[in-house]
Amino acid sequence: MGLFGRRRAADPSSWDELWEALAPLGGRLTPEAVARWEDVVATSPPAFLEAASEQLGYAYRLLGTEAHAREIEHGAFAGTGEPFAAGRFARVVDAVVAAGPEAVARVAADPGAIRSYATAVPLLDPVLAYRGAGPVTLAVELGRARERSSFERGAELRAPRAARRAVLSPTDLDKDAMKAWPSLAGRKPERAWAGIADPEEPWLDVDASNLDDTPGVWADPEAFAEGRKILDAPGSWFTAGAAAAERLFVALGPDGLGVEARASSVGLVSLELQRPGDGAEPRTEAEQSVEVLTVPVTVDAGDEAVSGAEARADVLVRACARRLLELPLVATPQNLETLARLAGG
C-alpha cells in the first residue's frame, strides 16, 4: 500500500499521534526545547511513536515538493544547475509541522505560505556546518525517541524499516515522491541530488595523514590501534588537516565551488597531502572519481619539520591555498583575493 493509500493519510487533522507527540514542543525547535521534548516523548509507547513517525512521513510528502522548495529563499531550489540548501529546506518544513495541523494544511495548499516559516530558519553557521553540528530532522529525533522507548522497556531493538518506508527528511525521494519534483524527471531516486550542491555541506576536505610517521601500521592489524592513536593525537598532521580544512571552508564560504564544479558534478574537493622528496615522483594531477576530485598537495621541504597543532595548520592552509589557486573551479573571481591572502599568510 502506498504512502497515501490510506484514506486518512493526506488529512493533517487526522494525524492524532503526531500532534500528541509534538505537543510538548510548544512549536519551538530550539536545541534546548528539542532536547527536553525528546526526554518527554521517549516515555511514550513504541507503537505510539511508530504511528507518529509514519504520520510525519505523510507531512513530509505533502510539504517536500519542488514548489515548496522554490519558495524558501537563501538557498531555494532553482533547478539542477544551481546549489540547493536541502538541509535548510528540511528544517523549514519541520517548522511548519511544529506549528500544527492547520499550518500543514495551509502550506500544503499554498506553497508560497512556507516563506513566513523560512524567515526564522537561517543557513547554518559555516563552522557548525563543517563540523556537522547542526540540528537533525524531527523524523530522526522521533526515531531516537522510539529506540529509547523500546530499550527502556526491555524490548529488543528492531532493525530499521525498509528504506522505501523510512522517510527521514522532505528530500528523501522514491518514485512516487519524484513526481513532485518535475525538474528531477528522468533521474533515479537514489541519484536525484547528484551534482546539486548543498551550501551547508562541506565541499572541501584536507587529508594530511601521509605526513604523520606511521610506517607500516596499516598493514598490521595488531598495530592499527597504535596508528589511530598517532593520527588522533592533538599535534598530529592529521588533526592539523581537519583544522586547516575548517579554516579554508569558512574563509572561502559554504558555496565556494564555482559553476565549473557543478557542471562536472564535483561535490567534494579532497586535498591529499604528500611528503616532498620521499624518493618517489610526487603526484601532480588531480583525479576525479564519482563526485570527488582528489587533489595532491606537496608541502615545502622546510615546513615538514614544523611542530605544534597551530603551526602545522598554518602550513597546511598555505599549501592548500596555493594548490587551490591552480584549480579554476575553486579559484573563481570571487575567491581569488581570499586564496591569495591564505596562500601568502
VEXDREN-2710 file (C-alpha; in Angstrom, 1 decimal):
% VEXDREN-2710
k/r/px/py/pz
1/MET/0.0/0.0/0.0
2/GLY/1.4/3.4/-1.0
3/LEU/2.0/6.2/1.5
4/PHE/-1.3/7.8/0.6
5/GLY/-3.1/4.5/0.2
6/ARG/-5.0/5.0/3.5
7/ARG/-7.9/7.4/3.3
8/ARG/-6.8/9.5/6.3
9/ALA/-3.1/9.9/5.3
10/ALA/-3.5/13.2/3.4
11/ASP/-5.6/14.8/6.1
12/PRO/-3.3/16.5/8.6
13/SER/-6.2/16.9/11.1
14/SER/-6.4/13.1/11.4
15/TRP/-2.8/12.6/12.5
16/ASP/-3.7/12.3/16.2
17/GLU/-0.5/10.5/17.3
18/LEU/1.8/13.0/15.6
19/TRP/0.2/16.1/17.1
20/GLU/0.0/14.5/20.5
21/ALA/3.7/13.6/20.3
22/LEU/4.7/17.1/19.2
23/ALA/2.6/18.9/21.7
24/PRO/5.3/19.2/24.4
25/LEU/7.4/21.1/21.9
26/GLY/5.0/24.0/22.0
27/GLY/6.0/24.9/18.5
28/ARG/9.6/25.6/19.5
29/LEU/12.5/24.0/17.7
30/THR/15.4/25.4/19.6
31/PRO/18.1/22.9/20.6
32/GLU/17.1/23.2/24.3
33/ALA/13.4/22.7/23.6
34/VAL/14.0/19.7/21.3
35/ALA/16.3/18.1/23.9
36/ARG/13.6/18.5/26.6
37/TRP/10.9/17.3/24.3
38/GLU/12.8/14.1/23.3
39/ASP/13.2/13.2/27.0
40/VAL/9.4/13.6/27.4
41/VAL/8.3/11.8/24.3
42/ALA/10.6/8.9/24.8
43/THR/8.4/7.8/27.7
44/SER/5.6/7.1/25.2
45/PRO/4.9/3.5/24.0
46/PRO/6.9/2.5/20.9
47/ALA/3.8/1.7/18.9
48/PHE/2.6/5.3/19.5
49/LEU/5.9/6.7/18.3
50/GLU/5.9/4.4/15.3
51/ALA/2.5/5.8/14.3
52/ALA/3.6/9.4/14.9
53/SER/6.7/8.8/12.7
54/GLU/4.6/7.4/9.9
55/GLN/2.3/10.4/10.0
56/LEU/5.3/12.7/10.0
57/GLY/6.3/11.0/6.8
58/TYR/2.9/12.0/5.4
59/ALA/3.6/15.6/6.2
60/TYR/7.0/15.4/4.5
61/ARG/5.3/14.1/1.4
62/LEU/2.8/17.0/1.4
63/LEU/5.4/19.7/2.0
64/GLY/8.5/18.2/0.5
65/THR/7.8/19.3/-3.1
66/GLU/9.7/21.3/-5.6
67/ALA/7.1/24.0/-5.5
68/HIS/7.7/24.5/-1.8
69/ALA/11.5/24.3/-2.1
70/ARG/11.5/27.1/-4.7
71/GLU/9.9/29.5/-2.1
72/ILE/12.3/29.3/0.8
73/GLU/14.8/31.9/-0.4
74/HIS/18.5/31.8/0.8
75/GLY/19.4/28.5/-0.9
76/ALA/16.0/27.8/-2.6
77/PHE/15.8/25.1/-5.2
78/ALA/16.5/26.6/-8.6
79/GLY/17.0/23.6/-10.8
80/THR/19.7/21.0/-11.3
81/GLY/22.3/23.5/-12.3
82/GLU/22.3/25.5/-9.0
83/PRO/23.0/24.7/-5.3
84/PHE/20.0/23.8/-3.1
85/ALA/20.0/24.2/0.7
86/ALA/18.3/20.8/1.2
87/GLY/19.2/20.7/4.9
88/ARG/17.7/24.1/5.5
89/PHE/14.6/23.2/3.5
90/ALA/14.1/20.2/5.8
91/ARG/14.3/22.5/8.9
92/VAL/11.8/24.9/7.3
93/VAL/9.4/22.0/6.7
94/ASP/9.9/20.9/10.3
95/ALA/9.0/24.5/11.4
96/VAL/5.7/24.2/9.5
97/VAL/5.0/20.8/11.1
98/ALA/5.8/22.0/14.6
99/ALA/3.2/24.8/14.0
100/GLY/0.4/22.2/13.9
101/PRO/-2.2/20.7/11.5
102/GLU/-3.7/23.9/10.3
103/ALA/-0.3/25.2/9.3
104/VAL/0.5/22.0/7.4
105/ALA/-2.8/22.1/5.6
106/ARG/-2.4/25.7/4.7
107/VAL/1.1/25.4/3.4
108/ALA/0.4/22.2/1.5
109/ALA/-2.4/24.0/-0.4
110/ASP/-0.3/27.2/-0.9
111/PRO/3.4/26.6/-1.3
112/GLY/4.1/30.4/-1.1
113/ALA/2.9/30.3/2.5
114/ILE/6.1/28.5/3.5
115/ARG/8.0/31.8/3.2
116/SER/6.7/33.0/6.5
117/TYR/8.3/30.0/8.3
118/ALA/11.5/30.2/6.4
119/THR/12.4/33.7/7.7
120/ALA/13.2/32.3/11.1
121/VAL/15.4/29.4/9.8
122/PRO/18.8/30.7/8.6
123/LEU/21.6/28.8/6.9
124/LEU/23.9/27.2/9.4
125/ASP/26.9/29.0/10.7
126/PRO/29.8/27.7/8.5
127/VAL/31.7/26.3/11.5
128/LEU/28.6/24.4/12.7
129/ALA/28.0/23.2/9.1
130/TYR/31.6/22.0/8.7
131/ARG/31.5/20.1/12.0
132/GLY/28.1/18.6/11.2
133/ALA/26.8/20.1/14.5
134/GLY/23.5/21.4/13.1
135/PRO/20.0/20.2/14.1
136/VAL/18.6/17.0/12.6
137/THR/15.1/16.5/11.3
138/LEU/12.1/15.7/13.5
139/ALA/11.9/12.3/11.9
140/VAL/15.4/11.5/13.2
141/GLU/14.5/12.8/16.7
142/LEU/11.3/10.7/16.7
143/GLY/13.4/7.7/15.7
144/ARG/15.8/8.3/18.5
145/ALA/12.9/8.6/21.0
146/ARG/11.3/5.4/19.6
147/GLU/14.6/3.5/20.1
148/ARG/14.9/4.8/23.7
149/SER/11.3/3.9/24.4
150/SER/11.9/0.3/23.2
151/PHE/15.2/0.0/25.0
152/GLU/13.9/1.3/28.3
153/ARG/11.0/-1.2/28.1
154/GLY/13.5/-4.1/27.7
155/ALA/12.4/-4.8/24.1
156/GLU/14.9/-5.9/21.5
157/LEU/15.6/-3.0/19.1
158/ARG/14.1/-3.8/15.7
159/ALA/16.1/-3.4/12.5
160/PRO/15.4/-0.1/10.7
161/ARG/12.4/-0.1/8.4
162/ALA/13.0/-0.7/4.7
163/ALA/14.4/2.4/3.0
164/ARG/11.2/2.9/1.0
165/ARG/9.2/3.4/4.2
166/ALA/11.8/5.3/6.2
167/VAL/11.0/9.0/5.4
168/LEU/13.7/10.9/7.3
169/SER/13.5/14.2/5.5
170/PRO/11.5/16.1/2.9
171/THR/14.1/15.3/0.3
172/ASP/14.1/11.5/0.8
173/LEU/12.7/10.6/-2.6
174/ASP/11.2/7.4/-4.1
175/LYS/9.4/7.0/-7.4
176/ASP/6.2/8.5/-6.0
177/ALA/7.9/11.4/-4.3
178/MET/9.8/12.2/-7.5
179/LYS/6.6/13.2/-9.2
180/ALA/6.5/16.3/-7.0
181/TRP/10.0/17.4/-8.4
182/PRO/9.5/17.9/-12.1
183/SER/13.0/19.3/-12.6
184/LEU/14.4/15.9/-11.5
185/ALA/12.4/14.0/-14.1
186/GLY/14.5/11.2/-15.6
187/ARG/16.7/10.8/-12.6
188/LYS/16.7/7.7/-10.4
189/PRO/15.6/8.4/-6.8
190/GLU/19.0/7.3/-5.4
191/ARG/20.7/9.7/-7.7
192/ALA/18.2/12.5/-7.5
193/TRP/20.5/15.0/-5.9
194/ALA/23.7/14.1/-7.8
195/GLY/25.6/17.2/-8.8
196/ILE/23.3/19.5/-6.8
197/ALA/25.4/21.1/-4.0
198/ASP/24.0/21.9/-0.6
199/PRO/25.7/25.1/0.6
200/GLU/25.6/23.8/4.2
201/GLU/27.5/20.6/3.2
202/PRO/31.3/20.8/3.4
203/TRP/32.7/20.8/-0.1
204/LEU/36.4/20.6/1.0
205/ASP/38.5/18.0/2.9
206/VAL/42.2/18.0/3.8
207/ASP/43.9/14.7/4.5
208/ALA/47.3/15.2/5.9
209/SER/47.7/11.7/7.4
210/ASN/50.6/10.9/4.9
211/LEU/52.7/13.4/6.8
212/ASP/52.5/11.6/10.1
213/ASP/55.1/8.9/10.9
214/THR/53.0/5.7/10.8
215/PRO/55.3/3.3/8.9
216/GLY/53.7/0.0/8.2
217/VAL/51.0/0.2/10.9
218/TRP/48.1/-0.1/8.4
219/ALA/49.3/-3.4/7.1
220/ASP/49.4/-4.9/10.5
221/PRO/46.0/-5.4/12.2
222/GLU/47.6/-5.6/15.6
223/ALA/49.2/-2.2/15.1
224/PHE/46.1/-0.5/13.7
225/ALA/45.1/1.0/17.1
226/GLU/48.6/2.4/17.5
227/GLY/48.3/4.1/14.1
228/ARG/44.9/5.6/15.1
229/LYS/46.5/6.9/18.3
230/ILE/49.2/8.7/16.3
231/LEU/46.8/10.3/13.9
232/ASP/44.3/11.4/16.5
233/ALA/47.0/13.0/18.8
234/PRO/46.3/16.8/19.3
235/GLY/49.5/17.8/17.5
236/SER/49.4/15.4/14.6
237/TRP/49.4/16.4/10.9
238/PHE/46.1/14.5/10.6
239/THR/44.3/16.7/13.2
240/ALA/46.0/19.8/11.8
241/GLY/44.5/18.8/8.4
242/ALA/41.0/18.9/9.9
243/ALA/41.6/22.4/11.4
244/ALA/43.0/23.6/8.1
245/ALA/40.0/22.3/6.2
246/GLU/37.7/24.1/8.5
247/ARG/39.6/27.4/8.2
248/LEU/39.6/27.1/4.4
249/PHE/35.9/26.3/4.3
250/VAL/34.9/29.2/6.5
251/ALA/37.2/31.7/4.6
252/LEU/36.0/30.6/1.1
253/GLY/32.4/30.2/2.0
254/PRO/30.0/27.3/2.0
255/ASP/29.3/27.8/-1.7
256/GLY/33.0/28.0/-2.6
257/LEU/32.8/25.7/-5.7
258/GLY/32.1/27.5/-8.9
259/VAL/29.9/26.7/-11.8
260/GLU/32.6/24.5/-13.4
261/ALA/32.4/22.2/-10.4
262/ARG/28.6/21.9/-10.8
263/ALA/29.0/21.2/-14.5
264/SER/31.4/18.4/-13.8
265/SER/29.3/17.1/-10.8
266/VAL/32.1/17.7/-8.3
267/GLY/30.7/17.6/-4.8
268/LEU/33.9/17.4/-2.8
269/VAL/37.4/18.6/-3.3
270/SER/39.7/16.3/-1.3
271/LEU/43.2/17.8/-0.8
272/GLU/45.7/14.9/-0.2
273/LEU/49.0/16.0/1.3
274/GLN/52.2/14.2/0.3
275/ARG/55.7/14.4/1.5
276/PRO/58.3/16.3/-0.5
277/GLY/61.2/14.3/-1.9
278/ASP/60.3/10.9/-0.4
279/GLY/62.1/9.1/-3.2
280/ALA/59.0/8.8/-5.4
281/GLU/57.9/11.2/-8.0
282/PRO/55.2/13.3/-6.4
283/ARG/51.7/13.2/-8.0
284/THR/50.6/16.5/-9.6
285/GLU/47.4/15.7/-11.4
286/ALA/44.0/15.9/-9.8
287/GLU/41.8/12.8/-10.2
288/GLN/38.0/12.7/-10.3
289/SER/36.0/9.7/-9.1
290/VAL/32.2/9.9/-9.0
291/GLU/31.7/13.3/-7.4
292/VAL/35.0/13.6/-5.6
293/LEU/38.0/15.5/-7.0
294/THR/41.2/14.3/-5.3
295/VAL/44.0/16.9/-5.5
296/PRO/47.6/16.1/-4.5
297/VAL/49.3/18.8/-2.4
298/THR/53.0/18.9/-1.6
299/VAL/54.3/20.8/1.4
300/ASP/57.5/22.7/1.2
301/ALA/60.5/20.7/2.5
302/GLY/61.3/23.1/5.2
303/ASP/57.7/23.1/6.5
304/GLU/57.7/19.4/7.1
305/ALA/59.7/19.8/10.3
306/VAL/57.2/22.2/11.8
307/SER/55.6/21.0/15.0
308/GLY/52.6/22.1/17.1
309/ALA/48.9/22.0/16.1
310/GLU/48.5/25.7/15.2
311/ALA/51.8/25.9/13.3
312/ARG/51.0/22.8/11.3
313/ALA/47.5/24.0/10.5
314/ASP/49.1/27.3/9.2
315/VAL/51.4/25.3/6.9
316/LEU/48.6/23.3/5.5
317/VAL/46.4/26.3/4.9
318/ARG/49.1/28.0/2.9
319/ALA/50.0/24.9/0.9
320/CYS/46.4/24.1/0.2
321/ALA/45.5/27.6/-0.8
322/ARG/48.5/27.7/-3.2
323/ARG/47.2/24.5/-4.8
324/LEU/43.6/25.7/-4.9
325/LEU/44.8/28.8/-6.9
326/GLU/45.6/26.3/-9.7
327/LEU/42.1/24.9/-9.8
328/PRO/39.7/27.1/-11.9
329/LEU/36.6/25.6/-10.3
330/VAL/37.7/26.9/-6.9
331/ALA/39.9/29.9/-7.9
332/THR/36.9/31.8/-9.2
333/PRO/36.9/35.6/-9.4
334/GLN/35.2/35.9/-6.1
335/ASN/37.7/33.6/-4.4
336/LEU/41.0/34.8/-5.9
337/GLU/41.7/37.5/-3.4
338/THR/40.9/35.2/-0.4
339/LEU/43.0/32.4/-1.8
340/ALA/46.0/34.7/-2.5
341/ARG/45.8/36.0/1.1
342/LEU/45.7/32.5/2.6
343/ALA/48.5/31.3/0.3
344/GLY/50.8/34.1/1.4
345/GLY/49.8/34.3/5.0
END
